[in-house]
Amino acid sequence: MKRILFSVLVLIVCLSGLELIARCFSFPTLDSPSVGMQLQAHPTRIWSMRPGSQEQFGAMVTVDELGMRQTKTTPNSKKWLILGDSSFFGHGLDDNETLHHHLEETLRTDKSNIDVLCGATPGYSTLQSLDFMNEIGWDLQPSVLVIGNLWSDNNFDHFQDAEWISELHKPQHRLLRMMGQSHLFIQLTRLLRPDLLNSSVNEASPHAKISWVRDPYSSGRRRVPLEIYINTLSTIILEARDRNIAVLLIQPANKYRMDIATVEYTWDPYFKTQRAIATHFDIPILDVATTLRAFGLNKSQSFLDDMHPTGEANFWIAQHIADIWKRRQENGDAWIPNQDEAPTISLKDKWSTMSESLSKPNRDTLP
């Protein structure tokens, strides 16, 4: 027994010494592909924003220590929290042109002490936003939750969120993350597995790209199949209900949706589903395309590209949200979801080429 303990002690001392030596040497610089934004790998949410200020696509973006786009807050304020992807994060816009900035300014003109926080992250699906809420969002104690997740869920890509999130939670990946804190382990990896350091990104990896929604007629693997989208969005809404948090759903827009469509688009099942969920829970839903048309904005005034709102578009979206909020206060509408179970929605997704057999999130696992 003494020999075993002595051997373990010697091993610990040797490893500690090697770790100390490894920390004395700087890591070689690796060429990383420039993707235009400060994304970093995340152990549970796949990726997150790296804190700091950076120019992204010609705009200055400031991210706080929680990985959220920075918001100026005031003491003793009520909090609104926006969830979504790059359209709600403010892709290509300076900090003062984002939706959460305009909404905060609009609400404060009514002498309301409300801070609007941005929980939206480029490329985030409902599954990633659910994990964000469990890790950060609920602790912020928002009084109103504005949910705009749809584009990333319905998008066709080379990975599916549920599969990768499940992979991240496997014991071997947790062990690798823990070992990744060791400089010795990293140096040995660089020595023994230089192929892992190849700067060319494997297209099969979700880190390869975060694609935008462009083609209204394509088909393939949805990042979040329709059934899982229904369950995950409902899970967020039900948890908000249990916490007495008001909820507003937003239907995002793009240049195609600015037209009155007479044909079916690939994203139609998700928009129909989102509206059915709003009806089921009796919560308000705002269609951005309808809003922008009502305020007289054309496509070039509304979007920086095919789908990302301009600062002007965000200003008018914020005005519409504030108008809905005022009517809510005048009419005494609660905006609190009025059901205690997820809806049963029997919409089919004819564009999906993969069955929806992936495991769905269980609301009972929420904290």
C-alpha positions in Angstrom: 0.0 0.0 0.0 2.8 2.4 0.9 4.5 1.6 -2.5 1.3 2.5 -4.3 0.9 5.8 -2.4 4.5 6.6 -3.0 4.2 5.9 -6.7 1.1 8.1 -6.9 2.9 10.9 -5.1 5.9 10.7 -7.5 3.5 10.7 -10.5 1.7 13.8 -9.1 5.0 15.6 -8.5 6.3 14.7 -12.0 3.1 15.8 -13.7 3.1 19.0 -11.7 6.6 19.7 -12.7 5.9 19.1 -16.4 2.8 21.3 -16.2 5.0 24.1 -14.7 7.5 23.7 -17.5 4.7 23.7 -20.1 3.4 27.0 -18.7 6.8 28.5 -19.2 6.6 28.2 -22.9 4.2 30.2 -25.0 1.9 28.5 -27.4 2.6 28.9 -31.1 0.4 31.3 -32.9 -2.2 29.6 -35.1 -3.8 31.1 -38.2 -7.5 31.3 -37.5 -10.0 32.0 -40.3 -11.5 35.4 -40.1 -15.3 35.1 -39.8 -16.0 38.8 -39.1 -17.3 38.3 -35.6 -16.0 37.5 -32.1 -17.4 34.0 -31.7 -15.9 31.3 -29.5 -16.6 27.7 -28.8 -18.9 27.1 -25.8 -19.1 23.8 -23.8 -22.9 23.6 -23.8 -24.3 26.2 -26.2 -22.0 25.2 -29.1 -20.7 28.8 -29.5 -21.0 32.2 -27.7 -19.8 35.7 -28.1 -16.3 36.7 -26.8 -16.4 39.7 -24.5 -14.9 43.0 -25.7 -15.3 45.6 -28.4 -14.6 44.7 -32.0 -15.5 46.0 -35.5 -17.8 43.5 -37.2 -18.9 43.9 -40.8 -18.1 47.7 -40.5 -20.0 48.2 -37.2 -18.6 48.5 -33.7 -19.9 45.8 -31.4 -19.5 45.7 -27.7 -20.0 42.4 -25.8 -20.2 42.3 -22.0 -18.7 39.7 -19.6 -21.8 37.5 -19.9 -21.3 37.2 -23.6 -24.3 39.5 -24.3 -24.3 42.6 -26.5 -23.8 45.4 -24.0 -26.7 47.4 -22.6 -26.5 50.5 -20.4 -28.5 49.8 -17.4 -30.0 52.0 -14.6 -30.5 51.2 -10.9 -33.7 49.5 -9.8 -34.9 49.1 -13.4 -37.3 46.4 -14.8 -35.6 44.2 -17.3 -36.8 43.1 -20.8 -34.8 40.4 -22.5 -34.7 39.8 -26.2 -33.8 36.3 -27.6 -33.0 35.4 -31.2 -30.2 35.2 -33.7 -28.2 37.8 -35.8 -31.4 39.6 -36.9 -32.1 40.5 -33.2 -28.4 40.8 -32.2 -27.9 43.6 -34.7 -25.7 42.1 -37.3 -23.8 44.9 -39.2 -25.1 47.6 -36.9 -23.4 49.8 -34.3 -24.5 49.4 -30.7 -26.9 52.4 -30.9 -28.8 51.0 -34.0 -29.8 47.7 -32.5 -33.4 46.7 -31.7 -32.8 46.5 -27.9 -31.2 50.0 -27.9 -34.2 51.5 -29.8 -36.7 49.7 -27.7 -35.1 50.8 -24.5 -35.0 54.4 -25.7 -38.7 54.2 -26.8 -39.9 52.7 -23.5 -38.0 55.3 -21.5 -39.7 58.2 -23.3 -42.8 57.1 -21.4 -40.8 57.7 -18.2 -40.7 53.9 -17.6 -37.5 52.7 -15.9 -37.0 49.7 -18.2 -33.7 48.3 -19.4 -33.8 46.1 -22.5 -31.1 43.4 -22.5 -29.9 41.5 -25.6 -29.8 37.8 -25.2 -29.7 37.3 -28.9 -26.6 35.7 -30.5 -25.7 35.3 -34.2 -26.8 31.9 -35.4 -28.7 30.9 -32.2 -31.6 28.5 -32.4 -34.3 27.9 -29.8 -32.2 25.0 -28.3 -29.2 27.3 -27.8 -31.5 30.1 -26.4 -33.0 27.6 -24.0 -29.6 26.7 -22.7 -28.7 30.4 -22.5 -31.8 31.0 -20.4 -31.0 28.1 -18.1 -27.4 29.3 -17.6 -27.8 33.1 -17.6 -31.2 34.5 -18.7 -33.5 33.4 -15.9 -31.1 34.8 -13.3 -31.4 38.2 -14.9 -35.0 38.2 -13.7 -36.7 39.7 -16.7 -40.2 40.9 -16.5 -40.8 40.6 -20.2 -39.3 38.1 -22.6 -39.2 39.0 -26.4 -38.6 35.8 -28.4 -37.6 36.1 -32.1 -36.0 32.6 -32.7 -37.0 31.1 -36.0 -34.4 31.7 -38.8 -31.7 29.5 -37.4 -34.1 26.7 -36.4 -35.6 26.5 -39.8 -32.4 26.8 -41.7 -30.8 23.9 -43.6 -27.2 23.3 -42.6 -24.5 20.6 -42.3 -25.3 19.9 -38.7 -28.2 19.7 -36.3 -28.2 21.4 -32.9 -29.7 18.5 -30.9 -27.1 16.1 -32.1 -24.2 18.4 -31.4 -25.5 19.5 -28.0 -26.0 15.9 -27.0 -22.4 15.2 -28.1 -21.1 18.0 -25.9 -22.7 16.5 -22.9 -21.1 13.1 -23.3 -18.6 12.3 -20.5 -15.6 12.1 -22.8 -16.1 15.7 -24.0 -16.5 16.9 -20.4 -13.2 15.2 -19.6 -11.5 16.7 -22.6 -12.7 20.2 -21.6 -11.3 19.6 -18.1 -8.0 18.4 -19.5 -8.0 21.4 -21.9 -7.2 23.6 -18.9 -3.7 21.9 -18.7 -0.9 23.5 -20.7 0.9 20.2 -20.6 -2.1 18.5 -22.3 -2.3 21.2 -24.9 1.4 21.1 -25.7 1.3 17.3 -26.0 -1.7 17.6 -28.3 0.2 20.1 -30.5 3.2 17.7 -30.6 1.3 14.4 -31.1 -1.7 15.5 -33.1 -0.7 18.4 -35.3 -3.5 17.5 -37.7 -5.9 18.9 -35.1 -4.3 22.3 -35.5 -4.8 22.5 -39.2 -6.3 25.9 -39.9 -8.5 24.5 -42.7 -11.9 23.9 -41.1 -13.7 20.7 -41.6 -17.0 21.4 -43.4 -18.6 18.6 -41.4 -18.0 20.6 -38.2 -20.6 23.2 -37.0 -17.7 25.6 -36.5 -17.2 25.7 -40.2 -19.7 28.4 -40.7 -22.9 30.0 -39.5 -25.0 30.3 -42.6 -27.7 32.8 -43.3 -31.1 31.9 -44.7 -31.1 32.7 -48.4 -32.9 30.1 -50.5 -36.7 30.0 -50.1 -37.1 26.8 -52.1 -34.3 24.6 -50.8 -34.6 21.3 -48.9 -32.4 19.3 -46.6 -31.7 18.8 -42.9 -33.2 21.4 -40.7 -31.0 22.6 -37.9 -33.9 22.2 -35.5 -36.7 19.9 -36.9 -40.2 21.3 -36.6 -41.3 19.0 -33.8 -38.3 20.0 -31.7 -38.9 23.7 -32.5 -42.4 23.4 -31.1 -41.3 21.6 -28.0 -38.3 23.9 -27.3 -40.1 27.2 -27.9 -43.0 25.9 -25.7 -40.5 24.9 -23.0 -39.2 28.5 -22.8 -42.7 30.0 -22.7 -43.9 27.6 -20.0 -40.9 28.4 -17.8 -41.6 32.1 -18.3 -45.2 31.4 -17.3 -44.1 29.7 -14.1 -41.9 32.7 -13.3 -44.7 35.2 -14.1 -42.8 36.6 -17.0 -44.7 38.3 -19.8 -43.9 37.0 -23.3 -44.0 38.5 -26.8 -43.2 36.5 -29.9 -41.7 38.2 -33.0 -41.8 36.8 -36.5 -38.6 38.0 -38.3 -38.6 39.2 -41.9 -36.4 39.2 -44.9 -36.7 40.6 -48.4 -38.9 37.8 -49.6 -41.4 38.2 -46.8 -41.8 41.9 -47.6 -43.8 40.8 -50.6 -47.3 39.4 -50.3 -46.5 35.8 -51.2 -48.7 33.7 -53.4 -46.4 30.7 -53.2 -45.1 28.6 -50.3 -41.7 29.2 -49.0 -39.4 26.8 -47.2 -39.8 28.6 -43.9 -43.6 28.7 -43.9 -44.1 25.7 -41.6 -42.1 27.5 -38.9 -44.0 30.8 -39.2 -47.4 28.9 -39.1 -46.1 27.0 -36.0 -44.9 30.1 -34.2 -48.3 31.8 -34.7 -50.1 28.6 -33.6 -48.0 28.6 -30.4 -48.8 32.3 -29.7 -52.6 31.5 -30.2 -52.3 28.5 -27.9 -50.7 30.4 -25.1 -52.7 33.6 -25.8 -49.7 35.8 -26.0 -49.1 38.6 -28.6 -47.1 38.1 -31.7 -45.7 40.8 -34.0 -44.9 40.1 -37.7 -41.9 42.3 -38.6 -42.8 42.2 -42.4 -46.2 43.6 -41.7 -44.8 46.2 -39.4 -42.3 47.5 -41.9 -44.9 47.6 -44.7 -47.2 49.5 -42.4 -44.6 52.2 -41.7 -43.9 52.5 -45.4 -40.4 51.1 -45.5 -39.2 49.4 -48.7 -36.7 46.5 -48.9 -33.6 48.7 -49.2 -34.7 50.8 -46.2 -35.5 47.7 -44.2 -32.5 45.4 -44.8 -28.7 45.6 -44.9 -28.7 42.4 -47.1 -31.3 39.7 -47.7 -32.4 39.4 -44.1 -30.7 41.7 -41.5 -32.7 44.7 -40.4 -31.3 48.2 -40.7 -31.2 50.7 -37.8 -34.2 52.4 -39.3 -36.1 49.1 -39.4 -35.2 48.4 -35.8 -36.5 51.9 -34.8 -39.9 51.2 -36.3 -40.1 47.7 -34.9 -39.3 49.1 -31.5 -42.1 51.7 -31.9 -44.6 48.9 -32.7 -43.6 46.8 -29.7 -44.0 49.9 -27.5 -47.4 50.5 -29.0 -48.5 47.0 -28.2 -47.1 47.4 -24.7 -49.1 50.6 -24.1 -52.3 48.9 -25.3 -51.5 46.0 -23.0 -51.3 48.4 -20.0 -54.5 50.2 -21.0 -56.4 47.0 -21.5 -54.9 45.2 -18.6 -53.7 42.3 -20.7 -51.1 40.2 -18.8 -49.0 38.8 -21.7 -48.5 35.9 -19.3 -49.0 32.6 -21.1 -52.3 31.1 -20.0 -51.7 27.4 -20.6 -49.7 24.9 -18.6 -48.8 22.5 -21.3 -47.3 22.6 -24.8 -49.7 22.6 -27.8 -50.3 19.7 -30.1 -49.6 21.0 -33.6 -49.9 18.7 -36.6 -48.1 20.7 -39.3 -45.9 18.7 -41.7 -42.6 19.9 -43.1 -42.4 18.8 -46.7 -39.0 20.4 -47.2 -37.2 18.4 -44.5 -35.3 15.4 -45.7 -34.6 13.9 -42.3 -37.0 12.3 -39.8 -37.6 14.1 -36.5 -36.6 11.3 -34.3 -34.0 13.3 -32.3 -34.6 13.5 -28.6 -36.6 16.6 -27.5 -35.7 18.7 -24.4 -37.5 17.7 -21.2 -39.0 20.5 -19.3 -38.6 18.5 -16.1 -34.8 19.0 -16.4 -35.1 22.8 -16.1 -33.7 24.3 -12.8 
